[in-house]
Amino acid sequence: MKQLILICALALAAVTTSPAWGAPTALSVADMQDIATGDALPGASTLTRSPREVELTLHMTALGANTAYTVWWAIFNNPEYCVDGCNFDDLGIEEVDASIVWAAGFVTGYEGVANASAKLRRGQLSGQVLAGNGLKDPRGAEIHVIVRSHGTLLAGEVDNQISDLDGYCNPACTDTQFTIHLP
């Protein structure tokens, strides 16, 4: 009986002190910004980081009415290798280990307001992958989130409009908003 109690106590200690199980999450909140001007927009982006994944929640305004949108992760796994802050010029630097991955898609109503959420686990690739191998360090990566308009809804093609970078644009696809979460 004493051995069983000792084994249970050791197992409990391992679970409660293990970084994979016991590490706290980190939370950051950032303003949504206009991609053309960099001006802050009403709305916010919240990123929750754990050792295994990141979770994103977006509240967006100033969007087109009845419009299809996609959301994209731009992940800079090693931001210390970025030149003068991480941006799209750093995507080609091997040491940065950057990725661009589909995060979510949504459709706005008449008000041009929307909420979206996404989750990305370390090593997971789901949806369209434009570059890289995904998230490697949920806590240490610099994460940019890009919101892309696909224009007004196309009958029978909405699923494609909200899941593809350049597919089913009406009349053109354009990046409209972004947010940045530093490690």
Legacy VTK file of the C-alpha trace (Angstrom):
# vtk DataFile Version 3.0
C-alpha trace
ASCII
DATASET POLYDATA
POINTS 183 float
0.000 0.000 0.000
2.857 2.388 0.857
4.358 1.750 -2.591
1.073 2.679 -4.290
0.819 5.922 -2.309
4.443 6.757 -3.150
3.882 6.064 -6.870
0.748 8.252 -6.899
2.562 11.084 -5.091
5.472 10.953 -7.568
3.078 10.932 -10.537
1.188 13.928 -9.138
4.451 15.823 -8.574
5.574 15.122 -12.143
2.291 16.376 -13.605
2.132 19.560 -11.546
5.758 20.580 -12.203
6.060 19.515 -15.826
6.462 22.493 -18.209
4.101 20.829 -20.664
1.338 20.621 -18.099
2.056 23.273 -15.520
3.405 26.228 -17.495
1.156 29.275 -17.411
-0.232 30.850 -20.527
0.821 34.274 -21.794
-1.687 36.781 -23.142
-1.162 39.802 -25.388
-3.670 42.272 -26.799
-2.974 44.483 -29.825
-4.955 47.044 -31.786
-6.144 46.218 -35.268
-4.363 48.448 -37.777
-5.146 49.653 -41.283
-2.705 47.937 -43.620
-2.407 50.945 -45.945
-1.742 53.582 -43.290
-0.748 51.725 -40.128
-3.395 53.708 -38.230
-5.115 52.003 -35.312
-8.687 50.887 -35.988
-11.492 50.192 -33.532
-11.106 46.530 -32.708
-8.521 44.279 -31.135
-6.572 41.085 -31.467
-5.912 38.811 -28.496
-3.257 36.103 -28.630
-2.959 33.476 -25.905
0.268 31.462 -25.884
0.938 28.154 -24.177
3.888 25.799 -24.593
1.942 23.814 -27.209
-0.158 26.344 -29.161
-1.393 29.845 -29.795
-5.046 30.919 -29.800
-6.219 34.040 -31.594
-9.385 36.072 -31.110
-10.139 39.021 -33.396
-12.774 41.723 -33.099
-12.805 43.795 -36.297
-14.657 46.866 -37.507
-14.307 49.032 -40.628
-14.803 45.992 -42.861
-16.856 45.846 -46.039
-20.513 44.844 -45.736
-21.458 41.359 -46.982
-17.848 40.615 -47.806
-15.719 37.456 -47.619
-12.439 37.575 -45.681
-9.535 35.307 -44.817
-7.156 35.605 -41.865
-3.488 34.589 -42.183
-0.762 33.777 -39.661
2.651 35.235 -40.526
4.950 33.415 -38.114
8.545 34.433 -37.464
9.862 31.509 -35.403
13.247 33.144 -34.737
12.563 36.889 -34.598
16.059 37.599 -33.315
17.293 37.012 -36.893
14.920 39.553 -38.459
16.551 42.661 -39.905
15.187 45.827 -38.252
12.013 44.191 -36.913
10.163 41.315 -38.542
8.341 42.034 -41.797
7.800 40.427 -45.189
11.396 41.187 -46.223
12.476 38.650 -43.589
10.478 35.765 -45.070
13.417 34.710 -47.238
15.969 34.648 -44.407
16.493 30.983 -43.568
17.434 31.614 -39.928
14.160 33.484 -39.302
12.259 30.264 -40.123
9.110 32.107 -41.213
5.769 30.678 -42.295
2.534 32.013 -43.733
-0.475 29.831 -42.963
-4.252 30.203 -43.307
-5.870 30.878 -39.924
-9.595 31.476 -40.511
-12.253 32.733 -42.886
-15.470 34.627 -42.303
-18.240 36.677 -43.899
-19.420 40.052 -42.644
-23.006 41.206 -42.328
-24.440 44.602 -43.200
-22.529 46.399 -40.425
-18.982 45.527 -41.568
-18.147 44.133 -38.128
-16.863 40.635 -37.410
-15.326 38.353 -34.822
-13.022 35.496 -35.744
-10.907 32.997 -33.882
-8.180 30.514 -34.730
-5.867 28.088 -32.995
-2.494 26.847 -34.208
-0.572 24.065 -32.521
3.157 23.670 -32.669
4.026 21.718 -35.845
0.433 21.779 -37.161
-0.315 22.807 -40.723
-3.980 23.094 -41.628
-5.582 24.954 -44.481
-3.511 26.634 -47.150
0.225 26.963 -46.450
1.966 29.678 -48.452
5.440 29.317 -46.963
7.356 27.499 -44.260
6.674 24.653 -41.873
4.408 26.310 -39.320
4.755 27.276 -35.683
7.769 25.872 -33.845
7.959 27.958 -30.650
4.543 29.207 -29.504
6.060 31.388 -26.787
9.056 32.756 -28.699
7.635 33.406 -32.178
6.648 36.859 -33.385
3.188 36.523 -34.891
1.605 38.894 -37.372
-2.040 38.443 -38.317
-3.257 39.670 -41.715
-6.921 40.147 -42.666
-7.554 39.838 -46.417
-10.713 40.890 -48.273
-12.031 38.695 -51.073
-14.735 41.158 -52.043
-18.471 40.750 -52.175
-19.944 37.293 -51.913
-20.041 35.052 -54.973
-23.037 32.715 -55.063
-21.909 29.119 -54.583
-18.267 30.091 -53.965
-18.280 31.492 -50.426
-16.450 28.447 -48.975
-13.666 29.007 -51.503
-13.606 32.756 -50.873
-12.955 32.253 -47.152
-10.280 29.555 -47.466
-7.938 30.510 -50.330
-5.415 33.367 -50.578
-6.167 34.516 -54.115
-9.101 32.384 -55.110
-12.526 33.707 -55.952
-11.758 37.405 -55.548
-14.639 39.736 -56.402
-13.366 41.886 -58.014
-9.904 41.745 -56.344
-8.340 40.418 -53.142
-6.601 42.956 -50.918
-5.023 42.912 -47.482
-6.967 45.339 -45.296
-5.994 45.015 -41.632
-3.200 43.544 -39.534
-1.973 43.178 -35.990
1.369 42.179 -34.466
2.067 40.096 -31.362
5.643 40.210 -30.108
7.020 37.265 -28.115
LINES 1 184
183 0 1 2 3 4 5 6 7 8 9 10 11 12 13 14 15 16 17 18 19 20 21 22 23 24 25 26 27 28 29 30 31 32 33 34 35 36 37 38 39 40 41 42 43 44 45 46 47 48 49 50 51 52 53 54 55 56 57 58 59 60 61 62 63 64 65 66 67 68 69 70 71 72 73 74 75 76 77 78 79 80 81 82 83 84 85 86 87 88 89 90 91 92 93 94 95 96 97 98 99 100 101 102 103 104 105 106 107 108 109 110 111 112 113 114 115 116 117 118 119 120 121 122 123 124 125 126 127 128 129 130 131 132 133 134 135 136 137 138 139 140 141 142 143 144 145 146 147 148 149 150 151 152 153 154 155 156 157 158 159 160 161 162 163 164 165 166 167 168 169 170 171 172 173 174 175 176 177 178 179 180 181 182
